[in-house]
């Protein structure tokens, strides 16, 4: 099991309403919400008329205010190699997530017929939810990142009008980052017949694949007797390509083996998806129907060879992502998730690690569709705590059922190629930790024998000594690049994964001098230099990982910390105020690329040209001073010109890790004007050029939307980048202008974000200051089609307008 996993997977199961069987209703609008203690809020007669009306998904804390006193922690962070406790402000985002919250919603269940079952499904609730129907407690769940459901049939009122109430509680010192608060993921009501397909009861694999045929194995658990199961497989065009009828139950499970001729294989480059339509009959009566969209693919992990997808050896070009969506907080939004993945796809990224929590179904659905491999993580803590009130409180009683729900809810996603049972857990030391690692891995294997399990290990010496790392299917190393060789020799698996890499820090458009490698560097403005040479005490620069990927065939890839900045963990300023979000991101909190984006793009995106110059060229007061110029490019050499004068040709070489992957002119002296770079192809001839120019004073605003047509569903979002430019249209890279936003027509202003980790401006208010000349405005549709108009104004600047159409 440890060394070889060859499986073909079908993807994510989503249920479509059937007139004769199940009806699935997403519970989005009409919720009543109140923060604070409400002793009788679960009672039907409770008066909630003064409560706030909200839509779900909902994050009550993202509206602020930012406050350094919120969840202030005096701790020594072991993961950061700290020995002495210090005051940490902003570690969990400095947003008011702590406290109790109540949600209430009236449900019309008059369509539930006698004998049918009603299920309430939660895909994430932060946290410790207790669920009531008509004043009766139907269940509770502790882990805020997990999916869970309850059968509420026995608590239904026959009249059809029913009151659903949910109590949530977030305690202080329960997280190491911003967790969000509330019903931040989808809630659904499922009504189905007494004879039905069980919730998450379908498990699909393909144990055999050739060029001519794929064997599709479908195991389906059902409730009912004297039933038969009919499954049709449809291709991407909706054409039926295979069918099978099963009549024999093994206990409560059907098993079908269906041949799909000339299969199209799923991969990041070709994410081809089929559909399986499964119908359950009793006699001639249709009882239930589930549609599963799926992809066929083959994975293997072999000593020395590494990871293979569909028979091709490849390395993970991955990033870690926290679950928050910047100015939207933790509340799930498909448009925001899709935008993140589009940005990462352009960078050449092909894999995501959900850090350090269970992913949303929406994120997995999009990874299936858009082509991203996925490392699905479960826990940040086991039995030994990292924070006072973390998951360690529940590990002994809840870990198994949490893993079971994770696997059952998501195992049909073809994007998932590996599980992670933990991240940097303190249990890495000693025999008890080894037992826990094996116990959790065995649960994953029992529920899904088709994928390997890893743990992100930071205490690598300890795991070599205890046997912890040897137990794992895939040893995952978080940083510790200096220990890769030793770990490879010590562990028996014959391969290693960079489960978390780099943790280089930078602020978009901010550059510091002199330009030198620096560890844990701090500045008075609470920013980090975007020369991409600054890193944390436990981490390293990107090139250290690049070399391991390129030179060691047994290193199977990396997951960079992180793809996007996130709320909380403002290292290296977690003991300074103000700072409330991370600096690790390749993209900032607004989703705008930092310079580091182009360093990774020059390496990962093998199809498109990358030619990027840094820093900007507006340095009034630095005339005549050394101002190094870096170029990130997929070309091997280039010539730099300052105002037409050549600064010489630089070629990539192996003298240092940086010169192997960057072109650097370290002795350039600043003078206003134009910086131009000419890149050379392998034939030595000029192949591409790029230039940047010193900008004049700010003159006007320009706006650019990621999409100018969005869906009129009340949830879709257009992300509009606003830039401050001079009269010639050059970006003013140091502009910090206070802007105002107004929206008219069939849409609303949702939020804005400038990517400044030290900003305390609230996202939802219609004003914000630009950071390094830019910010992003989020426009949200209503449920009525038409047009909305965004107007952006700033003192002394020519205003900008943009129209976005919404359609059904």
C-alpha positions in Angstrom: 0.0 0.0 0.0 2.8 2.3 0.8 4.7 2.4 -2.5 2.1 1.9 -5.2 -1.3 3.4 -5.8 -2.8 2.9 -9.2 -6.4 4.0 -9.4 -8.8 5.7 -11.7 -11.3 8.0 -10.3 -14.7 9.3 -10.9 -15.6 12.7 -9.6 -18.0 14.6 -7.5 -21.5 13.5 -6.8 -24.2 16.1 -6.9 -27.8 15.3 -6.6 -30.5 16.5 -9.0 -34.1 16.7 -8.0 -36.4 13.9 -9.4 -40.1 14.4 -9.6 -40.6 10.8 -8.4 -37.8 10.7 -5.9 -35.6 13.2 -4.1 -35.9 17.0 -3.9 -32.8 19.0 -3.0 -33.3 22.6 -1.9 -30.4 24.9 -1.1 -31.3 27.0 1.9 -29.9 30.4 0.9 -32.3 33.3 1.6 -34.6 34.3 4.4 -32.3 33.5 7.4 -32.6 35.5 10.6 -29.3 36.1 12.4 -28.2 37.5 15.8 -24.9 37.5 17.5 -24.9 36.9 21.2 -26.5 34.7 23.8 -30.1 33.9 23.1 -31.4 31.3 25.6 -34.7 30.6 23.9 -33.8 31.2 20.2 -34.4 27.5 19.4 -38.1 27.8 20.4 -40.7 28.3 17.7 -42.4 31.1 19.6 -39.2 33.1 20.0 -39.4 36.7 18.6 -36.7 37.2 16.0 -38.3 40.1 14.2 -35.5 42.5 15.1 -32.8 40.1 14.0 -30.7 40.8 10.9 -31.9 39.1 7.6 -29.0 37.4 5.9 -28.3 35.0 3.1 -26.2 31.8 3.6 -23.3 31.3 3.1 -22.6 34.0 5.7 -19.6 35.2 7.7 -20.7 37.4 10.6 -17.1 38.6 11.5 -15.8 39.9 8.1 -17.6 43.2 8.6 -15.3 44.1 11.4 -14.1 46.3 12.9 -10.4 45.3 13.1 -9.3 45.5 16.7 -6.0 44.5 18.2 -7.7 43.3 21.4 -9.7 40.6 19.6 -8.1 37.2 20.4 -4.9 38.8 21.5 -2.6 35.8 22.4 0.5 35.8 24.5 2.3 32.7 23.2 5.5 31.3 21.8 4.7 29.8 18.5 6.5 26.4 18.3 6.0 26.1 14.6 8.0 29.4 14.2 10.8 28.2 16.4 9.9 30.7 19.1 11.2 30.0 22.6 9.8 33.0 24.5 6.2 34.0 24.6 5.2 37.4 23.2 2.0 39.3 22.5 0.4 38.4 19.2 -2.1 40.7 17.7 -3.8 40.0 14.3 -2.9 36.3 14.5 -6.6 35.4 13.8 -7.2 38.5 11.6 -8.2 40.9 14.4 -11.9 40.4 13.3 -14.7 39.7 15.8 -15.3 36.0 15.2 -15.4 35.1 18.9 -18.8 34.7 20.5 -22.1 33.0 20.0 -24.4 33.3 17.0 -27.9 32.1 16.2 -29.5 31.5 12.8 -33.2 30.8 12.3 -35.2 29.9 9.2 -38.7 28.9 8.6 -39.0 25.8 6.3 -42.0 24.9 4.3 -42.0 21.1 4.3 -45.6 20.6 3.0 -44.1 18.7 0.1 -42.8 15.9 2.4 -45.1 12.9 1.9 -45.9 10.3 4.5 -43.1 7.7 4.6 -40.5 10.1 3.1 -37.3 11.1 4.8 -36.0 14.7 5.3 -32.2 15.3 5.7 -30.6 18.6 6.7 -27.0 18.8 5.3 -24.4 21.3 6.4 -21.2 21.7 4.4 -19.4 23.7 7.1 -20.5 25.7 10.2 -18.0 27.7 12.3 -18.2 26.4 14.9 -19.5 23.7 17.3 -23.0 23.9 15.7 -26.1 22.7 17.6 -29.1 22.1 15.3 -32.7 22.4 16.4 -36.0 21.8 14.6 -39.3 23.0 16.1 -37.6 23.3 19.5 -36.0 19.9 19.5 -32.3 19.3 19.3 -31.6 17.1 16.3 -27.8 16.9 16.6 -24.5 18.7 17.0 -21.0 18.6 15.4 -17.8 20.1 16.8 -15.5 20.6 13.8 -16.2 23.8 11.9 -14.6 22.6 8.7 -16.5 19.3 8.3 -19.6 18.3 6.4 -22.4 16.7 8.4 -26.1 15.9 8.2 -29.0 14.9 10.4 -32.3 13.1 9.6 -35.0 15.5 10.9 -38.0 13.5 9.8 -39.1 12.6 13.3 -39.2 16.3 14.4 -41.3 17.6 11.5 -44.6 19.3 12.0 -47.3 17.8 9.9 -48.6 21.3 9.0 -45.6 21.8 6.8 -44.3 25.0 8.6 -41.2 24.2 10.6 -38.6 26.3 12.4 -34.9 25.4 11.9 -32.5 27.0 14.4 -28.7 26.7 14.6 -26.5 27.8 17.5 -22.8 28.4 16.8 -20.0 29.2 19.3 -16.5 30.4 18.6 -14.1 30.6 21.5 -10.9 32.6 21.8 -7.5 31.0 21.1 -9.2 28.3 19.0 -7.3 29.0 15.7 -3.9 30.0 14.3 -5.5 32.0 11.5 -8.8 33.7 10.7 -11.4 30.9 10.9 -14.5 33.0 10.0 -17.8 32.7 11.8 -21.3 31.5 11.0 -22.9 29.3 8.4 -20.1 30.0 5.9 -20.8 27.1 3.6 -23.9 25.8 1.9 -26.9 24.4 3.8 -29.3 22.0 2.0 -32.6 20.2 2.7 -32.9 16.8 1.0 -36.3 15.0 0.9 -36.3 11.5 -0.5 -38.4 8.3 -0.4 -38.0 5.7 2.3 -36.4 3.6 -0.4 -33.4 5.6 -1.5 -29.7 5.9 -2.3 -27.8 6.7 0.9 -26.2 10.1 1.5 -22.6 9.9 0.2 -23.4 6.3 -0.6 -21.8 6.1 -4.0 -18.1 5.3 -4.5 -16.7 5.1 -8.0 -13.3 3.9 -9.2 -11.8 2.5 -12.4 -9.5 -0.4 -11.5 -8.5 -1.0 -15.1 -7.8 1.3 -18.0 -6.4 0.8 -21.5 -6.5 2.9 -24.6 -9.6 1.0 -25.7 -11.6 0.6 -22.5 -12.0 1.7 -18.9 -13.6 -0.5 -16.3 -15.8 1.7 -14.2 -16.6 0.2 -10.7 -19.5 1.8 -8.9 -20.5 0.7 -5.4 -23.8 2.2 -4.3 -25.3 1.8 -0.8 -29.1 1.9 -0.6 -31.9 1.7 1.9 -34.7 -0.6 0.8 -35.5 -4.2 -0.3 -36.5 -5.9 -3.6 -34.9 -3.1 -5.6 -32.7 -2.8 -8.7 -30.2 -0.2 -9.8 -29.8 1.2 -13.3 -26.8 3.3 -14.2 -26.3 5.1 -17.5 -23.0 6.7 -18.3 -23.0 9.9 -20.5 -20.1 11.6 -22.2 -19.4 15.3 -22.1 -21.9 15.9 -24.9 -24.7 14.1 -23.0 -24.6 11.0 -25.2 -25.1 7.6 -23.5 -22.0 5.5 -23.9 -22.7 2.7 -21.5 -25.4 1.2 -19.2 -25.8 -1.5 -16.6 -28.6 -2.9 -14.4 -27.8 -4.5 -11.0 -30.3 -6.6 -9.1 -28.2 -8.3 -6.5 -27.6 -6.6 -3.1 -24.6 -7.5 -1.0 -25.8 -6.4 2.5 -27.1 -2.9 1.5 -24.7 -2.3 -1.4 -24.9 -2.8 -5.2 -21.7 -3.2 -7.2 -21.5 -2.5 -10.9 -18.7 -2.9 -13.4 -19.3 -0.9 -16.5 -17.1 -0.7 -19.6 -16.5 2.7 -21.1 -15.0 2.4 -24.6 -12.1 4.6 -25.8 -12.1 6.6 -22.6 -11.1 10.3 -22.3 -8.7 10.6 -19.4 -8.9 13.4 -16.8 -5.8 15.5 -16.2 -5.0 19.2 -15.4 -4.4 19.7 -19.2 -7.6 17.8 -20.3 -10.2 17.8 -17.4 -12.7 15.7 -19.3 -15.8 14.8 -17.3 -18.5 12.1 -17.8 -21.8 11.7 -16.0 -23.3 8.6 -14.4 -27.0 8.7 -13.9 -28.0 6.2 -11.3 -31.7 5.3 -10.7 -33.1 3.1 -8.0 -36.3 1.2 -8.7 -38.7 -0.8 -6.7 -40.7 -2.9 -9.2 -41.3 -0.4 -12.0 -41.5 2.6 -9.7 -38.6 5.0 -9.7 -37.6 5.6 -6.1 -34.5 7.7 -6.3 -32.0 9.2 -8.8 -28.5 10.6 -8.4 -26.3 12.1 -11.1 -22.6 11.9 -10.6 -20.2 13.9 -12.8 -16.9 12.0 -13.1 -13.5 11.8 -14.7 -11.4 8.8 -15.4 -7.7 8.9 -14.4 -4.8 6.8 -13.2 -2.4 7.7 -10.4 0.7 5.9 -9.1 3.4 6.7 -6.6 6.6 4.6 -7.1 10.0 4.6 -5.3 12.6 6.5 -7.3 10.1 7.2 -10.1 7.8 9.4 -8.1 4.3 10.4 -9.0 2.6 9.5 -12.3 -0.7 10.6 -13.7 -2.1 8.5 -16.6 1.3 6.9 -17.0 3.2 10.2 -17.2 5.7 11.1 -14.5 5.2 14.7 -13.3 5.8 16.8 -10.3 3.2 18.8 -8.3 3.4 22.5 -9.1 1.2 23.3 -6.2 0.2 26.0 -3.8 -1.4 25.9 -0.3 -4.6 27.8 0.2 -6.4 28.9 3.3 -10.2 28.9 3.1 -10.9 32.6 3.4 -11.6 34.7 0.3 -10.0 37.9 1.4 -12.6 40.7 1.6 -15.5 38.1 1.5 -14.1 36.4 4.6 -14.9 32.7 5.0 -18.2 32.8 3.2 -18.0 30.6 0.1 -18.5 32.3 -3.3 -18.0 30.4 -6.5 -17.0 33.4 -8.5 -14.2 34.2 -6.1 -13.0 30.6 -6.1 -13.1 30.5 -9.9 -11.1 33.7 -10.1 -8.4 32.4 -7.8 -8.1 29.2 -9.9 -7.9 31.2 -13.2 -5.1 33.3 -11.8 -3.3 30.2 -10.6 -3.8 28.4 -13.9 -2.2 31.3 -15.8 0.8 31.0 -13.4 1.1 27.3 -14.4 0.0 25.9 -11.1 -1.6 22.4 -11.3 -2.3 21.5 -7.7 -3.9 22.8 -4.5 -3.4 21.8 -0.9 -6.3 22.8 1.4 -4.5 24.2 4.4 -5.1 23.2 7.1 -8.7 22.2 6.8 -11.2 20.2 4.9 -12.0 21.9 1.5 -15.4 23.1 0.3 -17.3 21.1 -2.2 -17.4 24.2 -4.5 -13.6 24.4 -4.5 -13.3 20.7 -5.4 -16.0 20.9 -8.1 -14.1 23.8 -9.7 -10.8 21.9 -9.5 -12.4 18.9 -11.2 -13.8 21.2 -14.0 -10.7 23.4 -14.5 -8.0 20.8 -14.0 -6.2 21.0 -10.6 -4.9 18.1 -8.6 -5.8 18.3 -5.0 -4.3 17.4 -1.6 -7.2 17.3 0.8 -6.1 18.0 4.3 -8.0 17.2 7.5 -6.5 18.6 10.7 -4.1 21.1 12.1 -4.1 19.5 15.5 -4.3 16.0 16.9 -4.3 15.2 20.6 -1.6 17.7 21.5 -2.7 21.3 21.2 -1.1 24.2 19.3 -3.5 26.7 20.7 -5.4 26.6 24.0 -8.9 25.8 22.5 -8.0 24.1 19.2 -9.1 20.8 17.7 -7.2 18.8 20.4 -10.3 19.2 22.6 -12.2 17.0 20.2 -9.6 14.7 18.7 -10.2 11.6 20.9 -13.9 11.6 20.4 -14.3 13.1 16.9 -11.3 12.4 14.7 -12.6 9.1 13.3 -16.1 10.4 12.4 -14.6 13.6 11.0 -12.2 11.6 8.7 -15.1 9.3 7.6 -17.3 12.3 6.6 -14.4 13.9 4.8 -13.7 10.8 2.7 -17.3 9.9 2.1 -18.3 13.4 1.1 -15.4 14.0 -1.3 -13.9 10.7 -2.4 -15.5 10.8 -5.9 -13.6 13.9 -6.9 -10.9 13.0 -9.5 -9.0 16.1 -8.5 -8.1 14.6 -5.1 -4.9 12.5 -5.6 -3.8 12.4 -1.9 -5.1 12.8 1.6 -3.4 14.6 4.5 -4.2 13.6 8.0 -2.4 16.5 9.7 -0.1 19.5 9.5 2.9 20.1 11.8 1.2 18.3 14.6 3.1 18.4 18.0 2.4 14.6 18.1 5.4 14.1 15.7 7.4 13.3 18.8 7.4 9.9 20.5 5.6 6.5 20.2 2.1 7.9 20.9 2.4 10.1 17.8 3.4 7.2 15.7 0.4 5.3 16.8 -1.9 8.2 16.1 -0.4 8.6 12.6 -1.0 5.0 11.8 -4.5 5.0 13.3 -5.6 7.9 11.2 -3.9 6.5 8.1 -5.7 3.2 8.6 -9.0 5.0 8.8 -8.3 6.7 5.4 -7.3 3.4 3.9 -10.4 1.6 5.3 -12.7 4.3 3.8 -10.7 4.8 0.6 -8.1 2.2 -0.3 -7.3 4.1 -3.5 -5.2 7.1 -2.4 -2.1 7.6 -0.3 -1.9 9.6 3.0 0.6 12.2 4.0 1.3 14.5 6.9 3.0 17.9 6.7 6.1 17.3 8.9 8.1 20.1 10.3 9.9 18.2 13.1 11.8 16.0 10.6 14.6 14.9 12.9 12.0 13.7 15.4 10.0 11.8 12.8 13.2 10.1 11.6 14.0 9.0 15.2 10.5 7.9 16.2 9.4 6.1 13.0 6.6 8.6 12.5 7.8 9.5 8.9 8.4 5.8 8.0 4.7 4.9 8.8 3.3 7.4 6.2 2.4 6.5 2.7 4.0 9.7 1.5 6.5 11.6 3.7 5.6 15.3 3.5 8.3 17.8 4.5 7.3 21.3 5.5 10.4 23.4 4.7 13.6 21.8 6.1 15.2 21.8 2.7 18.6 21.0 4.4 17.2 17.7 5.6 15.8 16.3 2.3 18.8 14.1 1.6 19.0 12.7 5.1 15.2 12.1 5.2 15.3 10.4 1.8 17.9 8.0 3.1 16.1 7.5 6.4 12.6 6.9 5.2 11.8 3.6 3.3 9.2 5.0 0.8 11.8 6.1 -1.8 10.2 9.5 -2.4 9.5 12.8 -0.6 6.9 15.5 -1.1 7.4 19.2 -0.4 4.1 19.5 1.4 4.7 23.1 2.3 7.5 25.2 0.8 9.2 28.6 0.7 7.2 31.0 3.0 8.9 33.8 1.3 7.3 37.1 2.3 6.6 40.3 0.3 4.2 43.2 -0.1 3.0 44.0 -3.6 4.8 46.9 -5.2 7.0 47.6 -2.1 10.8 47.5 -2.4 13.5 48.0 0.3 17.1 48.9 0.1 19.8 47.7 0.3 18.8 44.6 -1.7 20.0 41.6 0.4 18.7 38.3 1.6 17.1 38.8 5.0 15.5 36.6 7.6 12.6 37.9 9.8 13.2 41.4 8.5 10.9 44.1 9.8 10.4 47.7 8.7 8.6 50.7 10.3 5.8 50.6 7.6 5.0 47.0 8.4 5.7 45.9 4.8 8.1 43.3 3.3 10.3 43.8 0.2 9.0 42.5 -3.1 12.6 41.8 -4.3 11.6 38.3 -3.0 14.7 37.8 -0.9 13.0 37.9 2.6 11.8 34.9 4.4 10.9 33.6 7.8 13.0 32.0 10.6 11.8 28.5 9.6 11.6 28.8 5.9 13.6 29.7 2.7 13.5 31.3 -0.7 11.8 29.8 -3.7 15.0 28.8 -5.4 16.0 26.4 -2.6 12.9 24.3 -3.5 13.3 24.8 -7.3 16.7 23.1 -7.1 15.3 20.1 -5.2 12.5 19.7 -7.7 14.9 20.0 -10.7 17.8 17.9 -9.3 16.1 15.1 -7.3 13.8 12.7 -9.1 12.6 11.4 -5.8 11.2 14.8 -4.8 7.7 14.5 -6.3 6.7 18.2 -6.2 5.9 21.1 -3.9 3.0 23.1 -2.4 4.1 26.7 -1.9 3.0 28.6 1.1 0.8 30.3 -0.1 -1.0 31.0 -3.4 -2.9 34.0 -2.0 -2.5 36.1 1.1 -5.0 35.3 3.8 -6.5 36.8 6.9 -4.5 36.3 10.0 -0.9 35.1 10.6 0.8 38.4 9.7 4.3 37.0 10.0 6.8 38.7 10.4 4.6 41.4 12.1 2.4 39.1 14.3 3.8 41.0 17.3 3.3 44.4 15.8 0.1 46.5 15.2 -1.4 47.2 12.8 -1.1 44.1 10.7 -3.9 41.6 10.2 -3.2 39.4 7.2 -0.4 37.4 5.8 2.6 38.4 3.5 3.2 34.9 2.2 1.0 35.0 -0.8 2.2 34.8 -4.4 -0.9 37.0 -4.9 -2.1 39.6 -2.4 -5.3 39.5 -0.5 -7.1 41.3 -3.3 -5.9 38.7 -5.8 -3.4 41.0 -7.5 -0.2 39.3 -8.5 3.0 40.2 -6.6 6.4 40.0 -8.4 6.9 36.5 -7.1 3.9 35.4 -9.2 6.1 35.9 -12.3 9.1 34.0 -10.8 6.8 31.0 -10.4 5.2 31.6 -13.8 8.5 31.7 -15.5 9.2 28.2 -14.2 5.7 26.6 -14.2 3.9 28.0 -17.3 5.7 26.3 -20.1 3.4 27.4 -22.8 3.3 31.2 -22.5 6.0 33.9 -22.5 7.0 35.5 -19.1 9.0 38.7 -19.1 8.6 40.8 -15.9 10.7 43.7 -14.6 11.0 44.8 -11.0 11.1 47.2 -9.2 8.9 50.0 -10.4 10.8 53.0 -11.6 9.5 55.9 -9.5 12.2 56.7 -6.9 12.3 60.4 -6.4 15.1 61.1 -3.9 17.1 58.0 -4.9 18.8 59.6 -8.0 22.3 58.2 -8.4 21.8 55.5 -5.8 22.1 51.7 -6.3 18.7 50.3 -7.3 19.0 46.7 -8.6 16.8 45.5 -11.4 15.5 41.9 -11.5 13.9 40.2 -14.4 11.7 37.1 -14.1 11.5 35.3 -17.4 11.4 31.9 -19.1 14.2 33.1 -21.4 17.8 32.2 -20.3 19.4 35.6 -21.0 18.5 39.2 -21.6 20.0 42.7 -22.0 18.9 45.6 -19.8 18.7 49.3 -21.0 18.3 52.4 -18.8 17.2 55.3 -21.0 18.7 53.6 -24.0 22.1 52.8 -22.4 22.9 49.1 -22.1 23.6 47.7 -18.6 24.9 44.5 -20.1 23.6 41.0 -20.7 22.8 38.6 -17.9 22.5 34.9 -18.3 21.1 32.3 -15.9 23.9 30.3 -14.3 24.5 28.0 -11.3 26.8 30.2 -9.3 24.0 30.8 -6.7 20.4 29.6 -6.3 19.2 33.1 -7.3 21.3 33.4 -10.5 20.0 30.0 -11.6 16.4 31.2 -11.9 16.6 35.1 -12.0 18.3 37.7 -14.1 19.8 40.3 -11.8 21.6 43.6 -12.5 22.8 44.5 -9.0 24.7 47.7 -9.8 22.1 49.8 -11.6 21.9 53.4 -10.4 18.5 55.1 -10.4 17.7 57.8 -12.9 14.1 58.7 -14.0 13.1 57.5 -17.4 12.6 54.1 -19.1 13.8 50.7 -18.2 13.8 48.2 -21.1 14.7 44.6 -21.2 15.3 42.6 -24.4 15.2 38.8 -23.9 17.1 36.4 -26.2 16.0 33.1 -27.6 18.1 29.9 -27.7 19.4 31.1 -31.1 20.8 34.2 -29.4 18.5 36.6 -31.3 16.1 39.0 -29.6 12.9 37.2 -28.9 10.9 39.6 -26.7 11.1 42.9 -24.9 9.4 44.8 -22.1 9.7 48.3 -20.7 8.5 50.4 -17.7 8.6 54.2 -17.4 8.7 56.6 -14.6 5.2 57.9 -14.1 4.2 61.5 -13.7 1.8 62.7 -11.0 -1.6 60.9 -10.6 -4.1 62.1 -13.1 -7.0 59.7 -13.6 -8.5 56.3 -12.7 -8.8 53.3 -15.0 -10.9 50.3 -14.3 -10.8 46.7 -15.7 -13.2 43.9 -14.9 -12.3 40.2 -14.9 -15.8 39.8 -16.4 -18.3 42.3 -17.7 -21.1 39.9 -18.0 -22.1 37.8 -14.9 -25.1 35.8 -13.8 -28.2 37.4 -12.3 -28.3 34.9 -9.4 -27.7 37.2 -6.5 -24.3 35.6 -5.9 -22.1 36.2 -8.9 -19.3 38.8 -8.6 -17.3 40.8 -11.1 -13.8 41.8 -9.8 -12.8 45.2 -11.0 -9.2 46.3 -10.8 -8.9 50.1 -10.2 -5.5 51.7 -11.1 -4.2 55.2 -10.6 -2.4 56.4 -13.8 -0.7 59.6 -15.1 -1.7 61.5 -18.2 0.0 59.1 -20.5 -1.6 56.1 -18.9 1.4 54.9 -16.9 0.6 53.3 -13.5 1.5 55.5 -10.6 3.1 52.8 -8.5 3.4 54.7 -5.2 -0.1 56.3 -5.3 -2.1 56.0 -2.1 -5.3 57.8 -3.1 -8.6 57.6 -1.1 -11.3 56.5 -3.5 -15.0 56.3 -3.3 -17.3 53.8 -5.0 -21.0 53.9 -6.0 -23.1 51.3 -7.9 -26.4 51.9 -9.6 -28.7 49.6 -11.5 -29.0 45.8 -11.3 -26.2 45.1 -8.9 -24.6 46.1 -5.6 -21.3 47.1 -4.1 -20.0 44.1 -2.2 -16.5 45.0 -1.0 -13.1 46.4 -1.9 -9.6 45.3 -1.1 -6.2 46.9 -1.7 -3.9 44.1 -0.6 -2.3 46.1 2.2 -1.7 43.7 5.2 -1.5 46.7 7.5 -4.7 48.5 6.4 -7.5 48.7 8.9 -10.1 50.0 6.4 -13.2 47.9 6.4 -13.9 45.9 3.2 -17.6 46.5 3.0 -17.6 50.3 3.2 -17.6 52.1 -0.2 -14.3 53.8 0.2 -10.7 52.6 0.3 -7.1 53.9 -0.3 -5.1 52.5 -3.1 -2.0 50.5 -2.3 0.9 50.7 -4.7 -1.4 52.4 -7.1 -4.2 49.7 -7.2 -7.1 48.1 -5.5 -10.0 45.8 -6.4 -13.7 46.5 -6.2 -16.2 43.6 -6.0 -19.6 44.1 -7.8 -22.3 41.6 -6.9 -25.4 40.8 -9.0 -29.0 40.9 -7.9 -31.5 38.3 -9.0 -32.9 40.7 -11.7 -31.1 40.9 -15.0 -30.0 44.1 -16.5 -27.0 46.4 -16.2 -25.1 47.9 -13.2 -22.7 50.9 -13.3 -19.7 51.4 -11.1 -18.4 54.9 -10.6 -15.0 55.4 -8.9 -13.9 58.8 -7.8 -11.0 60.3 -6.0 -9.9 63.9 -5.1 -8.2 65.6 -8.0 -8.5 62.5 -10.2 -10.5 61.9 -13.4 -13.3 59.5 -12.4 -13.9 56.1 -14.0 -17.0 54.3 -14.9 -17.7 50.7 -15.8 -20.9 48.8 -16.9 -21.4 45.2 -16.0 -24.3 43.2 -17.5 -26.1 40.6 -15.5 -28.1 37.9 -17.3 -30.1 34.8 -16.5 
